[in-house]
Amino acid sequence: MIIGDTDAPAGPPKASTPLLCGSAAPPDYAPRGTGPTPTGAVQVLYQPVYPQQRAAFPVAFGIWILASALLWSIIDVSRSNSDRDGGDSKYPVPPDVGLDNCLRGLWPASNKRSPIAGLPYSAELALGVPLPSETSLLLLSKGALSVGSLKIATSSEFTDVVGVNVVVHYATTAVRDTVKVCFLMLKSGDVNGVGIFTPQQWSDRKNTDRLYFEVQVTLPRGRSINSLTTDVDNFSQDLDYLKGIVDFKNVLLQGSNGRIHVKTLGATNTTLQTTNGEVSIDYLEAVTAAVRSSNNGISGTYHVRKSLDLTTTNGIIKAAVGINGSDSSNSLIMHTSNRHALTASRPIDAIVRLSLDTTSGTGGRFFVKAETTNGRLATRIASAPLDSSLVVHAQTSNAPGSVALPSTYEGSLLLATSNAGITLQRVNSGEQDPACKARSDCNSRTRTVETREATNYKREAVVYWEKKNSDRGAVTLQSTNGVVAISV
């Protein structure tokens, strides 16, 4: 059911509206004065129709209009097939996404000030998306004019509805009315969501042919969400304090040309990726996590139970990492490149703490890989479980590299470079065997650092508390034209 002005006039699109020939036309509208009159956000509650209901009932949703003094647009309700016919095929809707209903033209004016110069007007639309148990949430923004910010926070209420508030800033109503806001369902399963679509191509584009969106998503408190997925082009993404308030199995944040910032987040599996934007994490907890960017840096505090992958190009990686692993293999991979002109001192600067989530807290296998090119590398393994197997591969070029190892490390050491120096440093020759905290027969043991091969540009050695453990782990540090140093 739709509640609104069913007698709203319909007319041809304005001549200034590009790319609407052959598509469903928004109503003809000429604002009075210099801009639209603020009327408050339209609120739309979406009632999804699941496959078992489709056979018996038509799609329906309700629109409640709060404090609407002037309704100057119409609602374009279209099915997923018709959304790709004719002129509407210019809207870049992913092929695996079904559009249950789309709204176009329902944009009451807003009092919110635009953060973008040259876009003096604002309009606002408030949506409600039901989120049944174990349902996934999908948020999309696609199109040539889709630019803005996405913020995800939590509500103080315990409900089963996700609030999605969309503010669009614009210069002309003709351009604004090309926007389609659609309720989404993935064809592969129970996924609800919202998509914001603008035309994919825009010929003869003027300076006024621009839009900027501010999207606020409010998640209900105490909910368990199967997955949260975003795919937003030219958007920044900011997540508020979500850990411990909303439970996620899977989180996938995808973007381009915008930063990703997370205050706190907890999920089983997490992937955050963008291009040309920084990824900064105040605190992330997951079983597995992957963070990827390009032409910018990655930073943050990460606590994972199995694996973490931090990858960027032309950007700094600065991370504090805790891996509370299992008896099986656990890994940390950090990779960046081409950081030879820096304001910070190190392209890769990582502090890593390794632990084991078992009764004994000993043993386990850990793999740490840190790679960069044309930039300095510094990796410190601050702690590792007793009797654990640690493999470290660290490599850079045309710059120095350093690795610091904990007192629990036992195994081989390989340092190699070209045209530079090599340093193998014993930090504390009087240190106590860490096994003595649990064993009384080890007080007489001392740590041995034994060099087996040494040249000007290469050194092989082993370090151990007990000689039988000299091959338990393996640490390799390599560079070209840069000093390499390992401290134990």
N, C-alpha and C positions, 0 to 999 in steps of 0.2 A: 504494500500500500504506500502511496506517495501523498503526502500532505503538503500542499503548496499552492501557488497561483497557477491554476490550470489554464487561465485565460491569457497568460503572458503572450505578447505578440511575437510572431516569428517573421523574420525577414531575411533578405539575402545578406551575405557577409559584406563587410565594408571593403571598399576598393583597396584599402591599405593593408588588408589581411593577406599575407603571402601563403601560397601552398594550400589554400582551402578549396580550390576549384575541384569540383567533383566529390567533395567530402560533405559530411553532414554539417550544415551551416549553423553557427550560433545565432541567436536573435540579434536583430539590429538594435543598437542602443547608443544613444547620444547622451552623455552625462550632462547635468546642469552645472553651470559654473565651471570652475577649473578642475574639479575632481569629484569623486563619488562621495556620497554622504555615508558616514559611519553608521552601521546598523547592528553590529554584533555578529558573531560567528553563527553560521548555520550548523546545527548538530544533526548528524546522520548516524543512525544505528543500523548496522548491517546484520541481517539474519541469514547466515549461509544455508544453502540447500545442498545436502549431502547426496551422494549417488543413489542411496536407497529411497530418498524422498523425491528425486527428480522424476521417477516413473509415475508418480501419482499426483504431484503438486507442481504448479508453476513457480518460477523464482519470484520471491517477494522480499521487499525490505521496506522499512519505514523511515520517514524523515520527520523529525520534530524541529520546528523552527522557533528559536527563542529570541524574542525581542527583535523581530524583523520589521523595521519601519518602511523599508522600501525593497521589494523583491523585483530586480530588473533583469532577471535571466530565466532560462528554462533548464529543465533537466533532460539530458540526453541519455536514455536508458538503452543500452545495446547489448546484444549477446556476443559471445566470444567470436563467432564466425563473422558476423557483420563488422566487427571492429577491424578486420583486416581486408575488407572489401573496398574497392574504389579508392577515394582519397585517403581514407583512414589507414590504408596500408603503409602510409608514410610514418606511422607511429611505430617505433621499434619495440614491439612486444615480443619477448622471448617465446620460442615455439612451444616450450613445455609448460607455459603458464596459461591458465584459463581465466578469462575475465567474466565474472558473474554479472556485474553491473558497473557502468561507468557514469560519472557525473561530469558534465561540462557546462559551464556558464553559471553555476550556482555559487556566486562569489560576492556575498555582502561585504561592504567595505569594513575596514578595521582601523582602529586608532593607533596600531603599532607603527612605530617609526621605522622607516627602511634604513638598513645599515649601508646601503649602496647608493652612491650619488647618481642622480639622473633617473631614479625610480621613485617618484614622489608618492605614489598611491599604494595602498595595501588592502588586501582582502583576506578573509579567514574562513576556513572550513574545519569543523570538528567532527571526527568520525569515531564510531564505536565498533570494535571488531570483537565478537565473542571468541573466547579461547577455551573450548572444552578441554578436559583432562587429556594429556598426552598429545595435544595438537601442536603443530609447528607454526611459527610466525615468520612471514616473508614480507620484506619491505624493498620496493624497487623504485628507482628513478632513472628514466632513460629519455634521451632526446637531445637535440641540438641546443635547446634552451634550458635544459635541466641543470641548474647550478644552485648550490645553496649549502645548508647545514642541517645535520640530523643529530638530535639529542635524545638519548634514551635514559629514562629515569624510572623511579618506582612511585606508586601511589601509596598513600597512607591507609587505603581501604583494601579490604579482602573481597575482591569481586572476581568475576570470570570474564571481564571485558577489558580489552586493551584500548586505551585512548590514543588516537592519532590526530594531532592538531596540525593543520597545514596553513601557513601564512604565505601568500605570494605577494611580492613587491613588483610593481610594474609601472610603465609609463603610459601605455595605451590599453584600453579595454579590448581592442581587436587582437592584440598579441596575447593578453591574459586569457581570452576566451578560446585560445587554441589548446589550453591545458586540459587534459583528461585525467581525472582522479578515479581510479578503478579499484573495486574490491577483487581480490585475487584468490584463486584456488589452484594449486598444482594438480595437474592431471594424474600424477603418480600416487597421490595419497592425500591424507587429511592435513592440508596446509591452508591456513587463512592468512590474509594479508592485505596490504594496500600498495598500489602502484601509482606513480605520478609520471605521466607521459606527455612529452611535447613532440612536435614534428621532427622527424629525423633530418630533414634537409630544409634549408631556409635560403631561398634565392633573393638577391637584391636586398640583403639585410641592412637595415638602418641602425643608427645608434640607439633609437628607442625600441628596437626589436630585441629587448632583453627582459629576462625575468630573474628573480632571486627568491628561492624558497627557504623558509624556516620551518622545519618539521620537528615536532616534539612528540615523542612516543612515551606513553606512561603505562608501565607494566603493573598489573595487580600484585599486591604484596602476598607473599607466601605461596605463590603458584609454582608448579613444576612444569616447565616448558620443554618439550622434546627437542626442539631446535629453534634457534634464532638465526635467520639468514638475512643479510642486507646485500644489495647490489646496486650501488648508487654512484653514478658517474658525476664527476666534478663537484662532489660533496665532501665537506669535512664531517667526521663522525666523533661524537663525544658520548661516552658511557659514564653514568654516575656511579654511586656506590651500590652495586648490585649483589655482591657476594654475601651470602647468608640471608638475603631477602627474597631473591628469586633463584630457583634451582634450574640449571640448564644441563641437558645431556650434551648437546652440540651447539657450538656458536661459530658462525662463519660470517665475518664482516669483510665485504669486498667493496673497493672504491677505486677512484682514479683522481689524480690531481687534487688531492686533499689529505689532510692529516687524519690520524686516528689517535684519540686519547682515551684511555680507560683509567678510571679511578680505582675501582675494585671489581673483579669478576671471578666467578668460580664456575667451572664447567668440566665435563668429562673430557671432551675433545674441543680444542679451540684453534681456529685459523683466522688470522687478521692479515689482510693484504691490501696494499694501495700502491699507487705510483706517484712519483713527484711529491711525496708528502711524508712527514715524520710520523713514526709510530712510537708513542710514549705510553708506558704502562706504570701506574703507581703500584699496583699489586695484582698479579694474575696467578690463580691456582687452577691446575688442570692435571689430568693424567698424561695427555699429550698436547703439545702446543706448537704452532708454527706461526712465525711472524715474518712477513716479507714486504719489502718496499724497494724503491729505486730512486736514485738521485736525492736521497735524504737519509736521515739516521734512524736508528732503533735504540730505544733506551727503556730501562725499567727494572722492576723486581719481579722475578718469576719463581714460582714454586711448583715443580712438576713431579709426577710419580714415575714417569717412564722416559719421555723424550721431549726435547725442546730444540727447535730449528729456528735460528735467527739469520735471515739472509737479506742483504741489500746490495746495491751498487752505488759507488760514489757517495757513500754515507758512513758515518761513525756508528759503531756498535758499542754501547756502554750499558752493561748489564750486571745485576747481582742475581745469581742463579742458585737455587737450592733444588737438588734432586733427591727425593726420598724414595729410592727405588726398591725393587724386589730382587730376588735371587737371580732372575734372568737379566739379560743385557739391558742397560739403560744408557741413553746417549744425549749429548749436547753438541750441536753443530752451529758454528758461527762463521759467516762468510760475508766479506765485503771486498771492495776493490777500489783502486785508484784514489786513495786518500793521501795525496802527497802535499796538499796545500790545506792546512788545518788551522782552525782557531783553538781547537782542543789538542791535547798532547798525544792522544793515541786513537787510531781508527778502531782498534778493538781493545777495549778495556773491560775485563771481566773478572769478577770475583765469584768463584764457584764453591759451593758447599755440597758435599756428597754424603748421603746417609742411607741407611737400609731400614725398610719398614718390615722388620722381622722381630721375633722374640729376642734373639741374641743380639741383633744390631751389628753383626759382623759378617764379613764376606761380601759377596755380590760382585757384579761386573759392570764397569763404567767405561764409556767411550766419550772423549771430549775432542772435538775438532775445531780449530780456529784458523781461518785462512784470510789473508788480505794481500793486496799488491800495492806497491808504491806507498806504503804507510806503515807506521810503527804498530807493533802488536805486543800486548801485555796481558797475560792470563795468569791468574793466581788461583790455584786449587787450595782453598783455605782449610778444608777438612775432607777426609775420606774414611770410610769404616775400616776398622782393624781387619786384617786378612783379606782385604778386597783386592780385586784385579783392576787396575787402572791403566787404560791406554789413552795416550794424548798424542795428537798429531797437530803441530802448530807450524805455520809456514807463512812467510812474507817475502817481499822482494824490494831491493833498493831502500831498505830501512831496517832498523834494529828490531829484534824480537826477544821477549823474555817470558819464561815460565817459572812460577814458584810452586813447589810441591810441599804437601804436608808431611809431618813426621811419620805418618803411617804408611807412606809409599815405600814399596820395595820392588825393585825391578831394574830394567836396563835404561840407559840414557844415551841419546845420540844427538850431538850438536854438530851442525854443518853450515858453512857459509863460504863466500868467495871474496877475497880482497878485504877482509875485515877480521876482527878479533873474536875469540871464543872464551867464555868464562863459565866455569863450573864452581859454584860457591857453596861452601858448607856454612849455614847460617848460625848454628849453635852446636858446637862440638861437645858440649856437656849436657845435651838434652837427655831426658829419661825415656826409656822404651815405653811407648804408649800401651803396650800389652801388660805392663806392670800394674795397671789399675785393676786388672782382672786376674793376674797370675802373680804368685809369690816367688817363682823360681827364675825371674828374669832380671833381677836387680844388677847382676854382674854383666849383662850384655851391653854392648856399645854399638852404635851405628857405624857401619863401614861404607866408605865411598872408595871404590876401586877402579882406577883407570886401566882400561885394557888396550886402547890404541889412541895415539895422539899425534896429530900433525898440526901445521899452522892453521888449517881451515877445517879440521874435523877432529872430533873427540868422541870415543866410545867408552862408556863406564857403566858400572852397576852400583846400586846402593841397597843395603839390606841390614836388617837386625839379625836375621839368621841366614846363613849362606844358601840354604836350600830354597830360599825365597827370592834369589837374585834374578830369576826369570819370571816372576809372578806378573809384573806389569811391564809396560814399554812406553817410553816418552821420547818423542822425536821433535826437535826444533830446528828448522831450516830457514835460511835467508840467502839472498844474493846481495853483495855490496852492502851488507849491514852486520853489525855486531850481534851475536846471539849469546844469551846468558840463561843458565838454569840454576836456581837456588834450591837446596834441599835441607 
